[in-house]
Amino acid sequence: MRICSLLPSATEVIAALGLRDELVGISHECDYPPSVRSVPIMVEPLIPSDGLASYDIDRQVRELVASGQRLYRLKDRLVREARPDLVLSQDLCHVCAITPDQLHDTLRSMPHQPTVLTLNPGTVDDVIDDVVRIGDAAGRSTEGHRLAAHLRDRLEAVHRRVQSTAHCPRVVCIEWLSPLFVAGHWVPEMVQLAGGQDVLAQPGSPSRVVTWDEVLAAAPDVLIVMPCGFSVERTQTELLQLMQQSGQWQLSPALAEHTYLVDASSYFSRPGPRLIDGIELLAAILHPSDDHHIHASMARCLGPLPIHRHP
C-alpha cells in the first residue's frame, strides 16, 4: 500500500504499525521517527516559522487568515506522482495543517482516487481510537488494536500510580507565549489523567487567549509552558526574552520553582501515541518520586531565576 500522511501524529502511527516503508509522502512537520525524514515532503508552509518569535508567528497567521489566504501549499504534482492508495489528513486545526478542501482540490484531478481518512480527535480516547482507525485503513488491523491496547495499559498504570495520592495540584498549561493562550482540546484531560486539575480549561474546550492577571488569579501550584510545536530549548530562549519586558511573566519565587518547560512538539501538540508519554511526564512533574525521573530533553524546571526586571 502507498500511504501519504499529511500530519505528524498519523505519520508516527504509521511507523509504529511497521509501515514506514509504505510512506510515499509526508508533511513538512513529520519528523518522528527520524527515519521518515527521507520521505518526500508534500506540504510547504507559507510562513517560515523557524527563528520567528511567537508574537510574529501569530501576527502573520492572523494577517493571512484575514486576507483569505491559505497557510500551506500542497505540492500537487508530487502528490499525483506519488499515486497514494491512502491519504491521512485532519479537520481539527486549519492553521496547523492542510485543510480538507485543499486536499480535495488536488485529489479530484487524479485518475486513481485514493482512500482519504480524515482525523478529528478531541480527547485522549479519540487519539487512541484513531490508532485503530489508521490500522484498519492501512490493512494492519491486528497491529492497530495491539498498539491501542498497549497505550491503554500505560494509561492504566499512570492511573494506579496517582489515584492513591491525596494532593491534586492546580495546574495552568500555557500553549502560546505571545499572545498568551491556555491549552485546550486533550491537554486538560491529560492533566486530569496525570492526577492534576487544570484550573483555566476544561477537557475538550478550545485553546483560548488569557491575560497574565487571569493566570495569577487562578493560583496554580504548577505552571506548564508548552508552546505549540516548540522544543524545550526554543521555549526557554523565548521565555527568557519575555521575562525582560516590564509586566510580563511576573512569577513568585515559589511558582518559578514549579514552572516547567516541556517539549510540546513531541508530547502535547500532536494527537498521536506520544501523548501517553506526555501524560506520564505530567504525572512525574505533578507527583514526583524517586522511581520516575524527568529527562532534560522532555522537560526542564524554570527554577529560581530573576523573573522580572524593570528597564
Sequence and secondary structure as in RCSB ss.txt:
>XXXX:A:sequence
MRICSLLPSATEVIAALGLRDELVGISHECDYPPSVRSVPIMVEPLIPSDGLASYDIDRQVRELVASGQRLYRLK
DRLVREARPDLVLSQDLCHVCAITPDQLHDTLRSMPHQPTVLTLNPGTVDDVIDDVVRIGDAAGRSTEGHRLAAH
LRDRLEAVHRRVQSTAHCPRVVCIEWLSPLFVAGHWVPEMVQLAGGQDVLAQPGSPSRVVTWDEVLAAAPDVLIV
MPCGFSVERTQTELLQLMQQSGQWQLSPALAEHTYLVDASSYFSRPGPRLIDGIELLAAILHPSDDHHIHASMAR
CLGPLPIHRHP
>XXXX:A:secstr
  EEE SHHHHHHHHHTT GGGEEEE TT  SSGGGGGS B EEESS  TT  HHHHHHHHHHHHHTT  SEEE 
HHHHHHH  SEEEEE S TTTS  HHHHHHHHTT SS  EEEEE   SHHHHHHHHHHHHHHTT HHHHHHHHHH
HHHHHHHHHHHHTT S   EEEEEEETTTTEE  TTHHHHHHHTT EESS  TT   EE  HHHHHHT  SEEEE
  TT  HHHHHHHHHHHTTSTTS    HHHHTTEEEE HHHHTSS STTHHHHHHHHHHHHS BTTB   TTTEE
E  S       
